[in-house]
Amino acid sequence: MVVKRVYDNLSTLKAQKENGRAVGLLKWKPPREYRSLTYNQSGFELKNTSGRPTLWLSKIGEIPIHLHRDIPENATIKQVAVKREPTGEWYATFGIDVDEDTPEKPQNPERVVGIDVGILTYAHDTDGYAIESPDFREERERLERAQRDLSRKEHGSANWGKQRRVVAECHADLKRKRRDFLHKLSNYYACEYDLVAVEDLDAKGLVELPGNSRNRAGAAWGTFLRMLEYKCEREGTHFVAVDPKDTTKECASCGVKTEKPLWVREHSCPACGFEADRDANAAWNILSRGLQDVGVGHSESTPVETALPVDTPVSAKRVVETGSPTLKREPSGER
């Protein structure tokens, strides 16, 4: 696997050089600096002796492990990747081949939804839900304090090594909480609907834009869309990524474009008089384009005829605690 890793790196450098990029040489890494190793097809075995799962690795031996979840009985383990995290913890990732049929996607999806992602509200959908962005201010403050303490330590000293691990643990805590929120939110949409339409965002390009890049990076839109895509494939749900151009400017009722600066949060069409939240209007346009891409019609009327559902705010904490953002809408007079 070490030879394969070197070969893959050389192949990547060669491809980049052929594309006109300036490339250097591979940096030599001594064996003691390796933080991961991979077993393909053989050299490993998952055992369950004396009631506790153990992982046997060639040249290493048996290692007691804690399984995050049970491996399905109809699954075949094809690969095991062992990695050491910056926190000092070791993880084993199993690549499995599951022998099961992929559910067929419905020809005429009935439960459809369009999702517009943002920062003020993480997701705004056509069913009237506005999912709030998770609040990680406390976690970020802890991370900043730990990084300041690390900067005061002498690089390479024992205290520096201890504090470096504290910083790594703060990063890991923030990462786990964010991914937990994204997993539960994407799983809800994949399981509850027959078709999910989203914007085909260039998440990396958006993060590189000047101004507010930290919040855009923290939103992790690219991770959310990747999770949503593979979960829709698993559940047999249509996943449609549409062109995001002018989804905010176009009126969801008549299609007339209206220029709106970012600070304007309401959509008001000068042509037909349709008014709605800016993100809700974009979600309706995303759904309309998604239905066109799939080539199916939709029985619902335009939002101006039926009146857009009253937006129901759903806190990120509610998503994390219940695993589902579903809430009963209150009548507009009781809100």
N, C-alpha and C positions, 0 to 999 in steps of 0.2 A: 504494500500500500504506500510505503514511502517512495518507492520508485514511480508508482503511478501518479503520486502527488507532484513529484518533480516534472514528470512528463506533461501533465496537464498544465502546469505553470509555464513551461517552455512553449507549449502549443499556444497558450493565450498570448504570450509575449510576441510570438511569431505572427499571429493574426493581427495584433495591434500594429506591429511594424509594417505589415503589408498594407494596412489602411492609412499609412502615412504618419503615425504617431511616433514620437521619439521615446524609445524604451531603453532601460538600463539592463543591468545584470541581476540575476537572482541573488538574494542575500542568504548567505549560509546560516543555518540555524542548528546549533548543536543539539544532540538528543535530549539533554536535560531541559531544554526549553520547549519541547513538544507538549502541548496541552490537549491534544486530541489524537485518537487513533481509531481506525475503522476496520471492521472485519466484514468481508464480503463472502456470502454463501457458506463459509465454513470457519472453523476456529472458535466457535462459541456454542453454548448450550444453556438454555434456561431450565433450571431445575426447581423442584419444590420438595425439598427433603426436610423432615422434622417440622413441617408446618410453616416454614419460612422460605420464600423464594430466594434462590441464589443464582448468580450468573457465572458460569464457567467460561473463562477466556484462555485461549491457548497461550502458553509461556507465562501466564500470570497465576491461574488457579481459580478457586471459587471465591466469589465476593457476595456477601449478603446485601440484598437490595430491598427497597421499598417500591412496590409497583404503584404508579399513579392511578392506573386502572387495569383491570384484567384484560389480557389479550384474548380476542375471540377464539373459540374452539376451531372454527373453520379457517383460521389464519395461519400462514406459513411465514416464519421469520426469515427474511432474505438478507438483512444487514443489521449490524450493531455498531453504532458510533459512540465512543466513550469520550467525554469532554470534561475538562476541568474549568469551572467558572472562575472569574476573578475573586469571588468570595471564598474560594478554597473548596467549594463543594464539587463533587463529581456526579455527572449525569450520564446515563446510558439511554440512547435513543434507538428504538427498534423500528426498522423498516419492514413492514409486513405486506403480504399479498393475501387479500381476503377473497375467498371464492364465493361471491354472491352477485346476483344480478342487479344492475343499476336500474332504479325505477324509471319508467318512461315518463317523459314530460307531457302534460295534457295538451291536446291539440287546440282546444278552445279554453284557455285559462279564464276562470271566473273571478278568483280572488287576486286582484292585481294591485300593485302599489308603486308609486314613484317616490324616490328618496333624494332630497337635496341636503348635502352635508355642509356644515359651516363651523364657526367658532362660537358665536353668541349662543346658538343652539346647535348641538352636535349634529342632529338629524331632524329634518322636517319632512313628514310624509303626507301623502294625499288622503290618508284616513283622518287627518286632523291632529296627529300627535307631534309634539315638539319635545324631543329628547334633549335635556340640558347636558351641557358638557360636564364631565367629571371634575370635581374640585380637588386639585392636587397641591394646593398652596402649602399645606403643612409639610408634605413630603419634600417639596422643593426647598423649603426653608431649612429642613434638616440636612438636605444634601449640600446646600450652600455653606452652612456652618461647618460641616465635616470637611469640605474642600478648603475652607479658610484655615482650619486647624492643620490640614495636611501641608499647606503651603508654608507653615511655620516650622515644620520638622526638617531636620537635616536629611537630605536625600540619601537613601540607602541605609539609614540607621534602623535599629530595631523598632523605635517608636514610629518612624516613618512607615515601616512595613505594617505595623498594627493599624495605624490610621488609614493607610491605603485600603486595607480590608474593610474598614468602617465605611469609607466612601463607596466601595464596591457594593456593600450591602444596601446602602441607600439607593444606589442606582437600580439594584435588583428589585427592591421593594416597589419602587415607582413603576418599573417595567411590568411586574406581575399584576399590579392593580389595574394598570391601563389595559393589559391584554385580557384580564378577566372581564372588564367592562365590554371590550370589543367582541369577545367570544359570545357573551350572552346576548348582546344586541344583534349581532349577525345571525345567531342561531334562531332568534325569534322571527326575523323576517324570512329566513329560509324555510322555516317549518310552517308558518302561518299563511303563506301566499303561494299562488301558482305561478306568478310572474313578478319579478322584482326588477325595476328599471332604475339605473343610477347614471351618474355622469362619468364619462371616460376621462378621468382627471389625470393630468401629469403631476403626480404628487411631488416628485423630486424637483421638477421645475418650479412649482409653487413655493417650495421651501427656500429655493435659491433666490427668490425675489427679495429686494430690499424692503425692510420694514416689517415688523411683527413676525419674523421668521420663527422665533421661538414657539409662539402659540401654534403656528401652522405645523411645525415639526411635532409638537406635543399632541396635536389632534390625531396624528397617525392615520390619515385618510387612506393612504395606500395599503396599510395593513388591514384596515377594516374592509376595503373592497376585495382584497385577496381572500380574506376569511369568508366573506359573503359569497364569493364566486364558487369556492370549492364546496361550501355547505349547500348551496343551491344545487350543485351537480350531484351531491350525495342524496339530497332529498327529492330529486326529480323536479326541481323548480326552474323555470326559465330565468336566466340571468342575462339582462340586456344592458350593455354600457353604451350610452348614446353620446353624440357630439355635444359638449357643454356650451358651445357658442350661442350667446344671446338667450339662454334659458331664463335669465333674470329680466332681460329687457322686453321680451315678447309677452303680450297679454295672453293668458291661458284661454280666454274666451274668444277674442277676435283675431289675435295674431299681430296686432299693431305693436311696433317697437317704440319703446319710450326710454330715453336716456335717464339713468338713475345713478347718482353718485353713491358710494358705499355707505355713507351715513344715512341715506334715506332707506328706512326699513319697511315702508308701506308701498304697495303697488296700487296706483290709481290710473286707470286707462282713460285718456282724454277722448277716445273714440266711442267706446261702448259704456263707459262708466263703471266697469267692474273694479271693485276694490278688494284687496286681500293683503295678507302679510307677504312681504317680498319673497321669503323663502317658500311659502306655501304656493305662490304663483309659479315659482321655478319648479317645484315638485310636480305640479300638474303638467307643465311643459315637458318635463323629463318622461313622465308616464305616457304622454301622447306620442312622443318620439319612439319610445320603447315598443308600444303597440304597433306602430307603423313598421318598425324594423322586423318584428316577428311576423307581421302580415295578418294580424287578427283584428277584429273589431271589438268594440266595447259597448255594452248596453247602456252605461251611465250617460247622462246628459252632461253638457259642459258645466263647469262650476258656476257660471253666471246664472244658469237656469235653475239649478238645484240649490244654490247657495252653498258655499264652501263650508265643510264641517267646522264647528267651533274648535279652535286650537286647544288641545288639552295638554298642559305642560306636564312632563314626566321627568322627575329628578333622576340624575345619574345614580344616586344612592338607591332609589327604588329598583332600578335595573339590576344593580349588583346584588341586592338583598334577595330579590325574588327570582332573578334569572329571566324575567320577562317584563317588558315595559307596558303590558296591557293594563289599562285602567278603564273603568266604566265612566263614560262621559256624563257629566252632570248637565241637566237642562240649563240653558243659557240664563234663565232667571234666577237660578240658585247659586251661580258662581260668585 
